[in-house]
Amino acid sequence: MVKLESLKGDISTLRFEDGYSGNDWQQSVSKPNEHLRVAKRKVNGKDVYNMIQAKWGKGDQLLTLTGGASACTTLIVWDASVAAKQRLIIPENHWQLCSAIEKEQGKFVACGGLHNWVEVYSLDDAYKDPYTDPVMSLRQHDGYIADLEFVNGSKNMITASGDSQCILWEIESGTATEVFSGHDGDVVGVTVNPTNPSLFASGGIDNKIKLWDIRTGKSEQDFNVNTSDGELNYVAFHPNGNSLVGSVAEFGSVIFDAKKGSEPQKKLTVPGTCKFISLFIVFSVLTERCADDCSMSQFSKSGRLLFTAYEDGSAYAFDIMSAEPKAYSLNGTKKSKIKGQFLDVHPDGYALALGDASQVAVVLHF
């Protein structure tokens, strides 16, 4: 009992030292790496292999896509708080490349891939049968489905495809309500503006990030990535909705300000000043070596940190608000090694899912 009380005291000290409140990363101003906690909960198991994505849903729901572009694909919804499986779905078609989970009610998941259409599944139906039929199939794309995201709860969805188009869908009827054309190659990612769901951004292998308005069906602005730096792999909004980050294969992360024009900005309209354009520059200085291709980047909810994952499994949290740019490794210790080929920040900001083919670790900050 004495030892238990001592441990409780240690936890309380860690939570509130240096003014850290435990609510978000924003308070960990001086040394954010001291507050990166890796939970002992890890999503893995003998029937889980070749994971390629992890997506947060409602609460502690965590969706993983395993198998990927193979003939053995599964969607698993976990309770991340206890690393327990809640639902297993065997898609009607395998060869899946991407997945999504509806975050408002946490009742639907979707996946798409090489068969050129999207399958939407009910988690209530999957409780009875993992081979449940999809409640809706969204078919109109002429190329593989590279990315997808629910919009307005489970009412709508936006998809990105190898046919160079994005489509806005009405899920209940399965109809395409708007087609967005303008990329000169495969569209590899979509992201919805967190402050205005009428706006979304798409990224393509033409190294353009296009900002779209759902209400008009038109592109409002383009952001250009230098083609010599490699192909664009991923795109994500800053929580304030005014900035974007693009993950570029051989270069790192490039931050754009939607109010400043189409070129990368040194200073962003966020709470503080960004002193650099490419986080790869910071990474190379800190590690004294070249990283593998940058696979994806996402901001923390406060916007202070930028989490970045690389193909070689290295993952970093970049403190973009410090006077001098800093980066902190997210790969754990030798005893608890974590690889970060993909990641996802919880919508409430209290956790980060970080994983590779064999496991997903939940990184906490309380």
C-alpha positions in Angstrom: 0.0 0.0 0.0 2.9 2.4 0.8 4.5 1.7 -2.5 1.1 2.3 -4.3 0.7 5.7 -2.7 4.3 6.5 -3.6 3.6 5.7 -7.2 0.5 7.8 -7.2 2.6 10.7 -5.9 5.1 10.2 -8.7 2.3 10.2 -11.3 0.9 13.5 -9.9 4.4 15.1 -10.0 4.9 14.1 -13.7 1.5 15.4 -14.7 1.9 18.9 -13.2 5.6 19.7 -13.3 6.6 22.8 -15.2 3.0 23.9 -15.5 2.0 20.8 -17.5 -1.7 20.3 -17.1 -2.1 17.0 -19.0 -4.7 18.4 -21.4 -2.6 18.9 -24.5 0.9 19.2 -25.8 0.6 23.0 -25.7 1.6 23.2 -22.0 4.8 21.2 -22.4 6.8 24.2 -23.5 10.3 23.6 -22.2 10.9 19.9 -22.7 8.0 18.2 -24.5 9.9 14.9 -24.7 9.7 14.5 -21.0 5.9 14.2 -21.3 5.8 11.6 -24.1 4.5 8.5 -22.4 4.3 5.2 -24.2 1.5 3.1 -22.8 2.2 -0.6 -22.1 -0.8 -1.3 -24.3 0.2 -2.4 -27.8 -2.1 -3.6 -30.5 -0.7 -6.9 -31.8 -1.3 -10.6 -31.9 -0.7 -13.8 -33.8 -3.5 -13.0 -36.1 -2.4 -9.4 -36.7 0.2 -9.0 -39.4 1.3 -6.5 -42.0 -0.6 -3.6 -40.6 -0.5 -0.6 -42.9 -2.8 1.9 -41.2 -4.2 2.9 -37.8 -7.1 5.4 -37.5 -8.7 6.7 -34.3 -12.5 6.6 -34.1 -14.8 7.6 -31.2 -13.3 7.5 -27.8 -10.8 4.7 -27.5 -11.8 3.1 -30.8 -8.8 2.3 -33.0 -9.2 0.9 -36.5 -6.3 -1.0 -38.1 -6.0 -2.2 -41.7 -4.0 -5.4 -42.0 -2.9 -7.2 -45.1 -3.0 -4.1 -47.3 -2.7 -4.8 -51.0 -2.8 -8.6 -50.6 -5.3 -11.4 -50.7 -5.7 -11.5 -47.0 -7.1 -8.2 -45.7 -8.9 -7.5 -42.4 -10.3 -4.5 -40.6 -10.0 -4.7 -36.8 -11.6 -2.2 -34.4 -9.8 -2.2 -31.0 -10.5 -0.8 -27.6 -7.1 0.9 -27.4 -7.4 1.5 -23.6 -7.1 -2.3 -23.0 -5.7 -3.5 -26.4 -8.8 -5.7 -26.9 -10.5 -6.4 -30.2 -14.0 -5.2 -30.5 -14.9 -6.0 -34.1 -13.3 -8.0 -36.9 -14.4 -7.4 -40.5 -13.3 -9.5 -43.5 -13.9 -7.2 -46.5 -15.9 -8.6 -49.4 -12.9 -7.7 -51.6 -9.3 -7.9 -50.6 -6.5 -5.9 -52.0 -7.4 -2.9 -49.8 -5.1 0.2 -49.6 -6.9 2.5 -47.2 -9.5 2.7 -44.5 -11.5 5.1 -42.4 -13.7 5.1 -39.3 -16.6 7.4 -38.6 -15.8 9.4 -35.5 -19.0 11.0 -34.3 -20.9 7.7 -33.5 -18.2 5.2 -34.2 -20.6 2.9 -36.0 -19.2 2.7 -39.5 -15.9 1.8 -41.2 -14.9 1.9 -44.8 -12.1 0.6 -47.0 -11.0 1.0 -50.6 -8.2 -0.3 -52.8 -7.2 -1.9 -56.1 -10.8 -2.9 -57.0 -11.6 0.9 -57.6 -14.6 1.2 -55.2 -15.3 1.8 -51.6 -17.1 -0.6 -49.2 -18.9 0.8 -46.1 -19.5 -1.6 -43.2 -21.7 -1.3 -40.1 -19.9 -2.3 -36.9 -23.2 -3.4 -35.4 -23.5 -6.0 -38.2 -19.9 -7.1 -37.7 -20.7 -8.0 -34.1 -22.6 -11.0 -35.3 -20.5 -11.9 -38.4 -17.0 -10.8 -39.5 -18.0 -11.7 -43.1 -20.9 -9.3 -43.0 -21.9 -7.7 -46.3 -21.2 -4.0 -46.8 -24.1 -1.7 -46.2 -23.1 0.4 -49.2 -20.6 0.2 -52.1 -19.5 3.5 -53.7 -18.7 2.9 -57.3 -17.6 5.5 -59.9 -13.9 5.8 -59.8 -11.8 4.4 -62.7 -8.7 4.0 -60.7 -7.6 2.5 -57.3 -8.8 4.2 -54.1 -5.8 5.8 -52.4 -7.5 7.6 -49.5 -10.9 8.3 -48.0 -12.5 10.2 -45.2 -15.9 10.4 -43.6 -17.6 13.9 -43.6 -20.5 15.1 -41.6 -20.6 12.0 -39.4 -21.7 9.1 -41.6 -23.6 11.2 -44.1 -20.9 11.8 -46.6 -17.5 10.6 -47.7 -14.6 12.1 -49.8 -12.4 9.7 -51.8 -9.1 10.1 -53.6 -8.2 7.9 -56.5 -5.6 6.9 -59.1 -7.9 8.3 -61.8 -6.8 11.8 -60.8 -10.1 12.7 -59.2 -11.8 13.2 -55.8 -15.5 12.4 -55.3 -17.9 13.6 -52.7 -20.5 10.8 -51.9 -23.8 10.6 -50.2 -23.4 7.3 -48.4 -27.0 6.4 -47.7 -27.9 6.5 -51.4 -24.4 5.6 -52.7 -24.5 8.4 -55.2 -21.6 10.7 -56.2 -22.8 14.3 -55.6 -19.7 16.1 -56.8 -16.5 15.2 -58.8 -13.4 17.2 -58.3 -11.0 17.1 -61.2 -7.7 19.1 -61.6 -4.8 16.9 -60.6 -2.4 15.8 -63.4 -1.8 12.4 -61.8 -2.9 10.0 -59.1 -4.5 11.7 -56.0 -2.9 10.0 -53.0 -4.5 11.8 -50.1 -7.4 13.9 -48.8 -8.0 15.8 -45.6 -11.0 17.8 -44.4 -10.6 21.2 -42.9 -11.2 20.8 -39.1 -12.8 24.2 -38.7 -14.8 24.3 -41.9 -16.0 20.9 -43.3 -17.0 22.6 -46.5 -13.3 22.8 -47.4 -11.0 19.9 -48.1 -7.5 19.5 -49.5 -6.1 16.8 -51.8 -2.5 15.9 -52.6 -1.3 14.2 -55.8 1.8 12.7 -57.4 1.8 15.9 -59.5 3.2 17.4 -56.3 0.3 19.8 -56.0 -1.9 20.3 -52.9 -5.3 21.6 -54.0 -7.7 23.3 -51.7 -11.4 22.6 -52.7 -14.7 24.1 -51.7 -17.5 21.5 -51.6 -20.2 24.1 -52.0 -18.8 25.3 -55.4 -17.0 22.2 -56.6 -14.0 24.3 -57.5 -10.4 24.5 -56.5 -9.8 27.6 -54.4 -6.0 27.4 -54.2 -3.0 25.4 -55.2 0.2 24.7 -53.2 3.3 23.6 -55.1 5.9 21.1 -53.9 9.3 21.0 -55.6 9.3 17.9 -57.8 13.1 17.4 -57.2 12.3 16.7 -53.6 10.3 13.5 -54.4 6.6 12.7 -54.6 4.0 13.9 -52.2 2.8 11.1 -50.0 0.4 12.6 -47.5 -1.4 15.9 -46.7 -3.0 17.1 -43.4 -4.5 20.3 -42.0 -3.2 22.3 -39.0 -5.9 22.3 -36.3 -6.6 26.0 -37.0 -7.6 25.2 -40.6 -5.3 27.9 -42.0 -2.2 25.8 -42.7 -1.3 22.5 -44.3 1.5 20.1 -44.1 2.6 17.9 -47.0 4.8 14.8 -46.5 7.3 14.6 -49.4 9.2 11.3 -50.0 12.8 12.4 -50.1 12.5 15.7 -48.5 10.4 15.6 -45.3 7.5 17.8 -44.3 6.6 21.1 -46.0 4.3 23.5 -44.3 2.1 25.9 -46.2 0.0 28.8 -45.1 -3.3 29.0 -47.0 -3.4 32.8 -46.5 0.1 33.5 -47.8 0.1 31.9 -51.3 1.2 28.8 -53.1 4.8 28.6 -51.9 6.1 27.2 -48.6 6.1 29.8 -45.8 8.7 30.4 -43.2 6.2 32.0 -40.9 2.8 30.5 -40.3 -0.4 32.1 -38.9 -0.4 29.8 -35.9 0.2 30.6 -32.2 3.9 31.3 -32.6 6.4 31.4 -35.4 7.8 28.6 -37.5 11.5 29.3 -38.2 11.9 26.7 -40.9 10.2 25.4 -44.0 11.4 21.8 -44.2 11.5 19.7 -41.1 13.9 17.4 -42.9 16.5 20.0 -42.3 16.0 19.8 -38.6 15.9 16.0 -38.7 19.2 15.8 -40.6 21.0 18.1 -38.1 19.8 16.2 -35.1 20.5 12.7 -36.4 23.5 13.5 -38.6 22.2 11.1 -41.2 19.7 11.1 -44.0 16.2 9.7 -43.2 14.3 7.3 -45.4 11.3 8.6 -47.3 8.8 10.6 -45.3 5.5 8.7 -45.2 3.2 11.0 -43.3 3.0 13.9 -40.9 0.2 15.2 -38.6 0.0 18.1 -36.1 -0.9 17.7 -32.4 -4.3 19.2 -31.5 -2.6 22.4 -30.1 -0.5 22.7 -33.3 2.7 23.0 -31.3 4.1 19.6 -32.4 4.4 18.0 -35.7 4.6 14.2 -35.7 6.4 12.6 -38.6 6.9 9.0 -39.6 9.5 7.7 -42.1 9.6 4.5 -44.2 12.5 3.1 -42.1 10.4 3.2 -39.0 11.9 6.3 -37.4 9.4 8.8 -36.0 9.8 12.2 -34.5 7.9 15.0 -32.8 9.0 18.4 -34.0 8.5 21.3 -31.7 7.7 23.9 -34.4 7.0 26.7 -31.9 10.3 26.8 -30.1 12.7 29.7 -30.7 15.1 27.1 -32.2 13.5 24.1 -33.9 13.7 20.9 -31.9 12.9 17.3 -32.6 12.2 14.4 -30.2 12.4 10.7 -31.0 9.2 8.7 -30.7 10.9 5.3 -31.1 11.1 4.5 -27.4 14.0 2.7 -25.7 16.0 -0.4 -26.5 13.8 -2.4 -24.2 10.6 -0.9 -25.7 11.4 -0.2 -29.3 8.7 1.3 -31.4 8.7 1.8 -35.1 6.6 4.5 -36.8 5.9 3.9 -40.4 2.4 5.3 -40.0 0.6 7.3 -37.3 -2.7 9.0 -36.3 -3.4 11.7 -33.7 -6.5 11.2 -31.6 -9.2 13.8 -32.5 -9.3 14.9 -28.8 -5.5 15.3 -28.7 -4.7 13.0 -25.8 -3.0 10.1 -27.7 -1.0 9.2 -30.7 -1.2 5.8 -32.5 2.2 5.0 -33.9 3.0 1.7 -35.6 4.5 -0.5 -38.3 3.6 -3.8 -39.8 3.8 -5.8 -36.6 2.3 -3.6 -33.9 0.7 -0.3 -33.0 1.8 1.5 -29.8 -0.4 4.1 -28.1 1.7 7.1 -27.1 0.1 9.1 -24.3 1.1 12.4 -22.6 -0.3 12.2 -19.1 
